[in-house]
Amino acid sequence: MARKPRDIGKGTNSLIMRKHKICLKWNDNYKEYLENVGLYGVHQIGYILSDKALVSALVERWKPTTHTFYFPVGEMTITLEDVAMLMGLPIEGEPVCEETRANIVEDPDWPTLIRDYLGCEVDEQTFRRRSRTEIRIKWMKENFGICPEGANQETVKYHARAYMLMLLGSVLFTSRSGDSISVVYLPFLIDLEAKRKYSWGSAVLACMYKELCQACNEPTRQIAGPILLLQLWSWAHFRVGRPQVREGEPEPKLRVQEGGEEERRPVGYLWSGRHEFTKNTARNLVNYRDIMDQLRQEEVYWQPYEPHRPDVPAVCTMDENLWMTTCPVIHLQTVETYNPGRVMRQFGKHQDFPPEPTTPIGSFGCIGRRSVRSAAQRIREDYLDYWRRRAEFIIVEERLYDPSRYDAYIRWLQSGAQLHLQSPAQWSLGDTPVNKLQYLPTEPITRLVSNKIMEMAEKTVGKMNGELADDDSMRAYMLDMLRGCSNVLEWIGVNIGADPTFDLLRMEQHDNQMEYQHDGEASDEASEQDE
């Protein structure tokens, strides 16, 4: 089950990431509608810079078969709790898929839908070339950049839908095109009065899982989807690559008084647009690999949201009962497994190992032909039924996490998974020298050095216990120690050159060479005598 992460020994290029800024200006009249739909928390977070190196380092640690990241401290993953607490997205509700969208036939007439629910006629500049569902961001900006002052309610709704469509297409479900967003989410924004009708949280998680699975398999060199969620999750659980608050900006707070009302924000706001990345050479893919390769369990924030519970809006915690369901998550044609049983420590609960298995679910991807599409829809209906019975599949665990079982858990995990970013073929003793690799992580070298030193120390103890019986034994022991030290120095790139400390070792090598030559000459003489 050992896996070889992408890019090991192949360079330091990060993935290409697809995301956009929200180019439409906010209007306070949109707030009520965004709260009803369940997308207001995403708006509150605002635009956050992307860290390509951090995202790429995380992708390398993703295992598609388990939907978890593999770290030296164990398995971790993005859960429904993370989605709800970081972005304020609802978990309860209908899945976001074709079968649940509001009153729309199988093949929607997109120009008519845009006219009816965005209030604009389409033209040749509306859709991206050769696409029926990708609308250009430039067209959106020209038609919905600013909501007119004194606009009637219908016009405000048009602009609110356009703003939410930009949130969905530019932050949560970004496509791999750089200049357009998808209009397929418009049918889910028709009823702006219904309270949190759809489970945006589970849809975002399904999209995130799918993008991670695709991005970690070569030759893919890009990633789309909810990249913001991935970064927020990493910053919440680790200090690796966290941005800093810009000089002169106040530290972001989740609960503030604005006018006569109290404003509460999801945890993701703690890394809002007030932050910036420091410009230093350590912010790169190789360094992030090294830091993650050396993680210790005390450096991980296993339950980072506990201190913030009193300050977040109700939508962040109202669906807490569903965070540990094992029901598959759905986004359009995608169905992905969700198994919180593998990461129970993130919930502060008892961790079984191995965890309870779940049935693998493949992604249906983009379906074209009607016959295939119909078959896929019948299969999806089964999973829709699972989702509607999601409360029946919740893990019930009263026992709390037991730290005393951690060592046994790590031994179990190491027996079937590779937790460090190294290629076994390259790091095995006697194979490719480590200082010849293009990517030279510090942590595997540390393990090699420490293992060799322990081996030498054990031999020393053995000799001190009475094995030094004669001079030959002492000489052999000294040579063995020198040989071990020479190996260690070679691994970390130190050239011993003509250092007199190793004269004895060089003498042994010379003697061995002379003895080999002597044996060869004796063998030749014996052969001549036989002839």
Residue pairs with C-beta under 8 A, 6 or more apart in sequence:
1 416
1 417
2 417
2 418
2 424
3 63
3 70
3 417
3 418
4 418
4 423
5 60
5 61
5 216
5 421
6 59
6 60
6 216
6 217
6 218
7 13
7 56
7 60
7 285
7 439
8 60
8 421
8 422
8 423
8 426
8 439
9 423
9 426
9 437
9 438
9 439
10 438
10 439
11 438
11 439
12 284
12 285
12 286
12 439
13 221
13 285
14 52
14 53
14 55
14 56
14 285
15 52
15 55
15 56
15 59
15 215
15 221
15 222
15 223
16 52
16 221
16 222
16 223
17 50
17 52
17 55
17 222
17 223
17 224
17 227
18 174
18 175
18 176
18 177
18 178
18 222
18 223
18 224
18 227
19 50
19 170
19 171
19 174
19 224
19 227
19 228
20 137
20 166
20 169
20 170
20 174
20 178
20 181
21 47
21 170
22 47
22 163
22 166
22 167
22 170
22 171
23 137
23 140
23 141
23 145
23 166
24 140
24 141
24 144
24 145
24 146
24 159
24 162
24 163
24 166
25 145
25 146
25 147
26 43
26 163
27 146
27 147
27 156
27 159
27 160
27 163
29 147
29 151
29 156
29 160
30 147
30 156
30 159
30 160
30 163
30 164
31 40
33 157
33 160
33 161
33 164
33 192
34 40
34 43
34 160
34 163
34 164
36 192
36 193
36 194
36 195
36 196
37 164
37 189
37 192
37 196
37 197
37 198
37 200
38 89
38 90
38 93
38 196
38 198
38 200
38 315
39 89
39 164
39 167
39 168
39 200
40 88
40 315
41 87
41 88
41 89
41 265
41 266
41 268
41 313
41 315
41 316
42 87
42 88
42 89
42 167
42 171
42 172
43 163
43 167
44 88
44 265
44 266
44 269
45 87
45 228
45 232
45 265
45 266
45 268
45 269
45 272
46 269
46 272
46 273
47 273
48 228
48 231
48 232
48 243
48 271
48 272
48 273
48 275
49 243
49 275
49 276
49 277
50 227
50 231
51 231
51 241
51 243
51 277
51 283
53 241
53 283
53 284
53 285
53 287
53 288
54 231
54 234
54 240
54 241
54 288
55 223
55 227
55 230
55 231
56 285
56 288
57 240
57 285
57 288
57 289
57 292
58 69
58 230
58 234
59 212
59 215
59 216
59 223
60 216
60 289
60 421
61 69
61 70
61 71
61 292
61 421
62 68
62 69
62 212
62 213
62 215
62 216
63 69
63 70
63 216
63 417
64 212
64 213
64 216
64 217
65 360
66 75
66 339
66 342
67 77
67 209
67 212
67 213
67 336
67 337
67 338
67 339
68 75
68 76
68 77
68 342
68 343
69 75
69 76
69 77
70 417
70 418
70 419
71 292
71 295
71 300
71 419
72 292
72 293
72 294
72 295
72 296
72 419
72 420
72 443
73 295
73 296
73 297
73 300
73 410
74 297
74 345
74 409
74 410
74 413
74 419
75 342
75 343
75 413
76 237
76 300
76 343
76 346
77 342
77 343
77 346
78 205
78 208
78 209
78 229
78 230
78 233
79 205
79 323
79 340
79 343
79 346
79 347
80 91
80 201
80 202
80 205
80 319
80 322
80 323
80 325
80 329
80 338
80 340
81 305
81 320
81 323
81 346
81 347
82 229
82 232
82 233
82 236
83 89
83 91
83 201
83 202
83 204
83 205
83 229
84 90
84 91
84 201
84 315
84 316
84 317
84 319
84 320
84 323
85 266
85 267
85 305
85 308
85 312
85 316
85 317
86 229
86 232
86 233
86 236
86 266
86 267
86 268
87 201
87 204
87 228
87 229
87 232
87 266
87 268
88 265
88 266
88 268
88 312
88 313
88 315
88 316
89 200
89 201
89 204
89 315
90 196
90 198
90 199
90 200
90 201
90 315
90 318
90 319
91 199
91 201
91 202
91 319
91 322
91 323
92 196
92 199
92 318
92 319
92 322
93 196
93 197
93 198
93 199
93 200
94 100
94 197
94 198
94 199
95 198
95 199
95 202
95 203
95 329
95 330
95 331
95 384
95 387
96 185
96 188
96 198
96 199
96 200
96 202
96 203
96 330
96 331
96 332
97 330
97 331
97 332
97 333
97 380
97 384
98 106
98 332
98 333
98 377
99 377
99 380
99 381
99 384
100 198
100 384
101 187
101 188
102 187
102 188
102 190
102 191
103 187
103 190
104 113
104 187
108 187
110 122
110 127
110 132
110 133
110 183
111 121
111 122
111 126
113 183
113 186
113 187
114 120
114 122
114 126
114 135
114 183
114 186
115 121
115 122
117 158
117 161
117 186
117 189
117 190
118 143
118 144
118 158
118 161
118 162
118 165
118 186
119 154
119 155
119 158
120 143
120 158
125 136
125 138
125 139
126 135
126 136
126 139
127 133
127 134
127 135
127 136
128 134
128 135
128 136
128 177
128 179
128 180
131 180
133 182
133 183
133 184
134 175
134 177
134 180
134 181
134 182
134 183
135 180
135 181
135 182
135 183
136 179
136 180
137 166
137 170
137 179
137 180
137 181
138 179
140 162
140 165
140 166
140 181
143 162
144 158
144 159
144 162
144 163
147 155
147 156
147 159
148 155
151 159
157 192
160 192
161 186
161 189
161 192
164 189
165 181
165 183
165 185
165 186
165 189
166 181
168 181
168 182
168 185
169 175
169 180
169 181
169 182
169 185
170 181
171 226
171 228
172 200
172 204
172 207
172 225
172 226
172 228
172 229
173 182
173 185
173 203
173 204
173 207
173 225
173 226
173 331
174 181
174 224
174 225
174 226
174 227
175 181
175 182
175 224
176 222
176 224
184 332
188 197
188 198
191 197
196 315
199 387
201 319
202 329
202 330
202 331
202 338
202 387
203 329
203 330
203 331
203 332
204 226
204 229
204 331
205 329
205 336
205 338
206 329
206 330
206 331
206 334
206 335
206 336
207 225
207 226
207 331
207 334
208 225
208 226
208 229
208 230
209 329
209 336
209 337
209 338
210 225
210 331
210 334
210 336
210 363
211 223
211 224
211 225
211 226
212 223
212 230
213 363
214 220
214 223
215 222
215 223
228 268
231 271
232 267
232 268
232 271
234 240
234 241
235 241
235 242
235 243
235 271
236 267
236 301
236 304
236 305
237 300
237 301
237 302
237 304
238 292
238 295
238 299
238 300
238 301
239 299
240 288
240 291
240 292
241 277
241 283
241 288
242 271
243 271
243 275
243 276
243 277
243 278
244 275
244 276
244 277
244 278
245 251
245 252
245 274
245 275
246 274
246 275
246 276
249 274
250 274
252 269
252 270
252 271
252 272
252 274
253 311
254 264
254 265
254 266
254 267
254 269
254 270
254 308
254 311
254 312
255 262
255 263
255 264
255 265
255 311
256 262
256 263
257 263
264 311
264 312
264 313
265 312
265 313
266 312
266 313
266 315
266 316
267 304
267 305
267 308
267 312
267 316
277 283
286 439
286 441
289 421
289 439
289 441
290 441
290 442
290 443
292 421
293 420
293 421
293 441
293 442
293 443
293 444
294 442
294 443
294 446
297 406
302 345
302 346
302 348
302 401
303 346
303 347
303 348
305 312
309 317
321 391
321 394
322 390
322 391
322 394
323 340
323 347
324 340
324 347
324 394
324 395
324 397
325 338
325 340
325 390
325 391
325 393
325 394
325 395
326 338
326 339
326 340
326 341
326 356
326 358
326 393
326 394
326 395
327 338
327 386
327 387
327 389
327 390
327 393
328 335
328 336
328 337
328 338
328 361
328 383
328 386
328 387
329 335
329 336
329 338
329 387
330 336
330 380
330 383
330 384
330 387
333 363
333 364
333 365
333 366
333 367
333 376
333 380
334 363
334 364
334 365
335 361
335 362
335 363
335 364
335 380
335 383
336 361
336 363
337 358
337 359
337 360
337 361
339 355
339 356
339 358
340 346
340 347
340 395
341 352
341 355
341 356
341 358
341 395
342 355
344 350
344 351
344 352
344 355
344 395
344 397
344 401
345 351
345 401
348 400
348 401
349 397
349 399
349 400
349 401
350 397
350 399
350 400
350 401
350 402
351 401
351 402
351 405
351 409
353 408
353 409
353 412
353 413
354 412
356 395
361 383
364 376
364 379
364 380
367 373
367 376
386 393
413 419
418 424
420 443
420 444
420 447
421 441
422 441
422 444
425 431
425 432
426 432
426 434
426 437
427 434
427 444
427 448
429 448
433 490
433 491
434 440
434 444
434 445
434 448
434 491
435 490
435 491
435 492
435 493
445 491
445 492
448 491
449 488
449 491
449 492
452 484
452 487
452 488
452 491
453 488
455 484
456 480
456 481
456 484
456 485
459 477
459 480
459 481
460 481
463 473
463 477
467 473
467 477
468 474
468 477
478 504
479 504
479 505
479 508
482 501
482 502
482 504
482 505
483 505
485 502
486 496
486 502
486 505
489 496
490 496
496 502
